[in-house]
Amino acid sequence: MAQTAIPDLPPIPSDPEPAPITAGKLLPKAELIDLAAFAAKRAEKLGLTIANLTAGAEAQAAEVARSLAAAGFDPKMQADAAAKAQAKARVELVANSKDARYAELRALVAAADGLAVTEALYASPSAVLARAGLGDQRRTHLMQQVAGAGPVEVRQLATLAVATKDVVLGAAIQSVNDRMPRRDRPVSSAELAAALVGDETREVQSAIAAIRHAVQSALNKNREYESGKVRPLDRVKLALNNKDA
């Protein structure tokens, strides 16, 4: 009697992997602002280098045209010879300047690559406020007091935190508030965080956006220079990203 084949069981799904923790370090606001200024200067320097290289090729073409004009050649021949001279000069300049241009780009890309941790920790004012006073006994004591307070008292404490810029008290309120069902929360954690650390968060996010803009701007200019063609889509994307920053 033939045995009935036992169908293969479906694979047992594995537990989902926890979200990866970004490697790197948290950069202070002052360092980020300095880094944004550095990136802007390096991007500007690369732009000037490319402009000078382009002008050099154009100057060689103009010199060829002048020489042919002085020799009495017709305008079409002058234009053709100038175009060929410019194309040849551009190819040579692109090759000869590659190391210098890529050194600037590597410095810029390295600056942007170190932003992941800071960007994650400054994703919102609530994220910034959540870590205020971590490990501080005062925050622990305040959380106990807030947990035992009624809605009116919690709102009063939130007003006090904003008025005195007490971020540790604000962090304690946010922590207790966020553990409650949304409909039962006496205050808005988002509004509380925005009032206490919103300015700091925006300044950091602005610095990060400026760094990324400088890097992408430099990359776009270099691509256009190497290809000898304008890349309209890249320009539009860069402008839109800068507008949203």
Secondary structure as GFF3:
##gff-version 3
##sequence-region A 1 245
A	DSSP	alpha_helix	29	70	.	.	.	ID=ss1
A	DSSP	alpha_helix	75	96	.	.	.	ID=ss2
A	DSSP	alpha_helix	98	113	.	.	.	ID=ss3
A	DSSP	alpha_helix	116	121	.	.	.	ID=ss4
A	DSSP	alpha_helix	125	130	.	.	.	ID=ss5
A	DSSP	alpha_helix	137	147	.	.	.	ID=ss6
A	DSSP	alpha_helix	151	164	.	.	.	ID=ss7
A	DSSP	alpha_helix	167	178	.	.	.	ID=ss8
A	DSSP	three_ten_helix	182	184	.	.	.	ID=ss9
A	DSSP	alpha_helix	189	227	.	.	.	ID=ss10
A	DSSP	alpha_helix	232	244	.	.	.	ID=ss11
###
